[in-house]
Amino acid sequence: DIEAFKKLNARGIELEVRKVSTDPKLKMMDLISKIDK
């Protein structure tokens, strides 16, 4: 199920982003582009 995978993947990326994020907007754009693929 691709949608379920995307949700899990997005959640994992979000956790990574929160750890390293110094620029939330930039990270969100990166997150969105990763989910889109």
Steps between C-alpha positions, in 0.01 A plus 500: 500500500679808370295750703576319826868488408501872425345574839756287684783648295376853563483434873855365499628799301314737733680353801836539324412855400412596858838375622710692249276787391635851525279627217151346528372646173794361304460162666127495430567563131750212504247281681227580248729427205596163652137402556412604146742254339 
